[in-house]
Amino acid sequence: MAKRIFDIFFSIIALVLLSWILLLSYIVASIDTGANGFFSQKRIGRFGKPFTILKLQTIHPKTGKISAIGNFFRNSKIDEMPQFFNVLLGCMSIVGPRPDIEGYYDKLEGENRKILELKPGITCPASLKYYNEEEILQQQENPLEYNDTVIFPDKVKMNLDYYYNHSFWGDLVILWKTFFR
């Protein structure tokens, strides 16, 4: 219950303080991509149930390429700001395993499925370690294979460790590291 109260409080404060950045970024993303500035996608949430995640649009829908502004939004993590709405709706938490597309967390077996008992989060230890995941994958000969055999299994291990050891104070440390890495 304390985690949920913290999530609501933190999200409201973040949205109030950062609303001007979010509004400006939404307008810029809309102009830059020629589409709705918000992007939504199905992700796997708590207990393996799908939910719709919100982000800022960074990919031009006609070309399928990330724009220069989209790159800036991704590198600065501004594209993640709409997820504070997901937190307010209760389908995400501030800190917890990052939600993934279908075909990953929903396919976990055995003890690894414990990760699905947690609400997905905006940040977590795995997202801190792999903050530059797109760059890492671009350097690989076979990015999908590298993700599936190296990065994803490491994230599962880290998220399972979070499952067993998470605490309010630990979450505050993760938040601190997120903002001041």
FISE-968799 format. One record per residue (C-alpha): x, y negated, z negated; residue in one letter. Coordinates in steps of 0.02 Angstrom, whole numbers. Layout:
- xx/yy/zz/r
- X/Y/Z/A
...
This chain:
- xx/yy/zz/r
- 0/0/0/M
- 143/-120/-42/A
- 219/-88/130/K
- 55/-133/217/R
- 37/-293/115/I
- 216/-339/158/F
- 184/-301/343/D
- 31/-415/346/I
- 116/-554/250/F
- 276/-547/354/F
- 180/-540/519/S
- 70/-689/475/I
- 221/-792/421/I
- 318/-742/578/A
- 171/-782/693/L
- 139/-950/610/V
- 322/-1002/614/L
- 359/-931/786/L
- 192/-962/873/S
- 263/-1105/975/W
- 403/-992/1039/I
- 279/-854/1078/L
- 161/-973/1169/L
- 302/-1053/1269/L
- 376/-882/1309/S
- 205/-817/1364/Y
- 186/-964/1484/I
- 363/-942/1551/V
- 338/-753/1572/A
- 173/-783/1662/S
- 253/-906/1784/I
- 412/-804/1804/D
- 323/-640/1845/T
- 167/-711/1928/G
- 65/-601/1812/A
- -9/-599/1638/N
- 133/-646/1520/G
- 87/-501/1407/F
- 132/-322/1449/F
- 43/-175/1368/S
- 91/8/1372/Q
- 35/168/1288/K
- 156/227/1154/R
- 151/368/1029/I
- 105/310/855/G
- 76/381/684/R
- 22/563/681/F
- 57/571/868/G
- -92/464/914/K
- -68/348/1063/P
- -88/161/1040/F
- -61/10/1151/T
- 97/-89/1116/I
- 110/-272/1164/L
- 265/-356/1234/K
- 305/-504/1343/L
- 311/-465/1529/Q
- 492/-454/1587/T
- 473/-356/1749/I
- 406/-434/1908/H
- 257/-324/1954/P
- 286/-336/2142/K
- 473/-300/2143/T
- 483/-189/1989/G
- 642/-281/1939/K
- 685/-369/1778/I
- 695/-556/1807/S
- 836/-666/1741/A
- 715/-738/1614/I
- 657/-562/1575/G
- 837/-513/1539/N
- 851/-660/1420/F
- 689/-610/1333/F
- 750/-430/1316/R
- 925/-473/1256/N
- 858/-597/1128/S
- 715/-478/1081/K
- 589/-618/1112/I
- 492/-492/1218/D
- 456/-396/1057/E
- 368/-541/967/M
- 190/-492/1018/P
- 214/-333/916/Q
- 175/-435/761/F
- -5/-423/823/F
- 15/-233/828/N
- 72/-242/647/V
- -79/-347/597/L
- -193/-221/683/L
- -114/-83/578/G
- -43/25/717/C
- 136/-30/682/M
- 243/-80/534/S
- 384/-206/524/I
- 510/-68/486/V
- 489/109/551/G
- 543/219/696/P
- 524/129/862/R
- 376/199/960/P
- 415/290/1120/D
- 320/334/1277/I
- 233/502/1292/E
- 349/649/1315/G
- 466/615/1171/Y
- 401/597/992/Y
- 240/687/1034/D
- 346/838/1088/K
- 445/851/926/L
- 439/1018/836/E
- 466/1082/660/G
- 539/965/530/E
- 568/829/660/N
- 378/804/672/R
- 386/724/499/K
- 439/565/591/I
- 260/554/656/L
- 196/532/477/E
- 273/358/480/L
- 199/208/567/K
- 309/154/710/P
- 403/-7/678/G
- 472/-161/761/I
- 645/-121/692/T
- 736/28/617/C
- 913/93/594/P
- 908/176/766/A
- 857/14/851/S
- 1002/-74/765/L
- 1125/57/825/K
- 1055/57/1002/Y
- 1016/-129/1017/Y
- 1104/-122/1187/N
- 1027/42/1244/E
- 990/-21/1420/E
- 1174/-68/1444/E
- 1230/102/1378/I
- 1113/192/1497/L
- 1166/86/1647/Q
- 1345/147/1620/Q
- 1295/330/1632/Q
- 1301/435/1789/E
- 1133/512/1742/N
- 1044/392/1622/P
- 891/501/1592/L
- 995/653/1549/E
- 1107/550/1434/Y
- 954/480/1347/N
- 875/652/1327/D
- 1033/741/1268/T
- 1127/607/1170/V
- 1028/452/1123/I
- 856/526/1087/F
- 921/669/978/P
- 1027/543/880/D
- 874/431/857/K
- 774/580/795/V
- 911/619/668/K
- 917/437/610/M
- 728/424/600/N
- 716/586/501/L
- 846/515/381/D
- 737/358/367/Y
- 585/468/332/Y
- 671/549/183/Y
- 758/395/115/N
- 653/242/156/H
- 612/117/21/S
- 553/-62/7/F
- 730/-122/-31/W
- 800/-16/109/G
- 675/-96/228/D
- 732/-268/172/L
- 913/-219/210/V
- 860/-160/384/I
- 769/-325/412/L
- 922/-422/356/W
- 1032/-324/476/K
- 905/-351/616/T
- 915/-540/598/F
- 1099/-556/554/F
- 1190/-423/654/R
